[in-house]
Amino acid sequence: MLKSKIFESGQHLKIQEMIVHFFNNHEDFLTLSTAKSTRAVGDAIQDLLAENFEEIMGDECRNFKLDFTRRDFEDMAFNDSDGFLLRG
């Protein structure tokens, strides 16, 4: 079975570090009232990540998609540079 090179090569760990760094440099995206609600925090994180996902991923991201309903149980999907569909 073929695997995405993002996971095969361990690149997902680098991407994880880039996302953590990205959020650590955006401290002002939560207000005091937002920080008190786990749902509001999750929505704020999702929105900020979605707005910047293609920039964070660079050439590894193609066909980025966000428009899912809550019933889909996924928030985003994209194809990696090898065409594998990755969902989250």
VMD Tcl script that draws the C-alpha trace (Angstrom):
set ca {
  {0.00 0.00 0.00}
  {1.30 3.41 -0.92}
  {1.54 6.14 1.70}
  {1.72 9.91 1.47}
  {5.31 11.09 1.58}
  {4.19 13.62 4.18}
  {3.93 10.71 6.63}
  {6.40 8.32 5.03}
  {9.25 10.85 5.30}
  {8.30 12.25 8.70}
  {7.50 15.62 7.14}
  {4.28 15.70 9.18}
  {6.40 16.40 12.26}
  {7.92 19.46 10.57}
  {4.44 20.62 9.54}
  {3.29 20.14 13.13}
  {6.16 22.34 14.36}
  {5.33 25.01 11.76}
  {1.69 25.08 12.89}
  {2.68 25.35 16.57}
  {5.10 28.18 15.68}
  {2.38 29.87 13.62}
  {-0.09 29.86 16.53}
  {2.53 30.91 19.06}
  {3.12 34.00 16.92}
  {-0.61 34.83 16.80}
  {-1.33 35.31 20.47}
  {-3.95 37.98 19.83}
  {-6.49 35.77 18.05}
  {-8.26 34.87 21.30}
  {-10.12 37.33 23.51}
  {-10.69 36.74 27.20}
  {-14.28 35.71 26.57}
  {-13.28 33.43 23.67}
  {-10.64 31.72 25.80}
  {-13.33 30.68 28.30}
  {-15.19 28.57 25.74}
  {-13.60 25.44 24.29}
  {-15.95 25.61 21.30}
  {-15.02 29.26 20.62}
  {-11.31 28.42 20.94}
  {-11.70 25.50 18.53}
  {-13.58 27.66 16.04}
  {-10.96 30.43 16.26}
  {-8.12 27.92 15.74}
  {-9.92 26.30 12.81}
  {-10.62 29.65 11.16}
  {-7.06 30.93 11.54}
  {-5.55 27.65 10.36}
  {-7.92 27.47 7.39}
  {-7.08 31.02 6.34}
  {-3.35 30.23 6.36}
  {-3.21 26.49 5.63}
  {-2.03 26.70 2.02}
  {0.70 29.17 3.02}
  {1.86 26.90 5.86}
  {1.83 23.78 3.67}
  {3.41 25.36 0.60}
  {3.84 23.04 -2.38}
  {2.58 20.03 -0.41}
  {-1.01 21.28 -0.53}
  {-3.29 21.11 -3.56}
  {-7.07 21.30 -3.88}
  {-7.57 22.57 -0.34}
  {-11.22 22.22 0.67}
  {-13.07 23.61 3.69}
  {-16.76 23.45 2.89}
  {-17.97 20.53 4.96}
  {-21.07 20.27 7.10}
  {-20.81 19.45 10.79}
  {-22.26 16.03 9.98}
  {-19.24 15.17 7.81}
  {-16.95 14.97 10.86}
  {-14.11 16.52 8.96}
  {-13.01 20.12 8.80}
  {-10.66 20.17 5.85}
  {-9.19 18.06 3.07}
  {-6.40 18.46 0.54}
  {-4.29 16.50 -1.90}
  {-0.58 16.24 -1.25}
  {1.95 16.72 -4.05}
  {1.61 13.03 -5.00}
  {-2.17 13.27 -5.27}
  {-3.06 11.47 -2.03}
  {-6.25 12.82 -0.46}
  {-5.70 13.76 3.19}
  {-8.64 14.60 5.43}
  {-8.82 16.03 8.90}
}
mol new
graphics top color blue
foreach p $ca { graphics top sphere $p radius 0.5 }
foreach p [lrange $ca 0 end-1] q [lrange $ca 1 end] { graphics top cylinder $p $q radius 0.2 }
display resetview
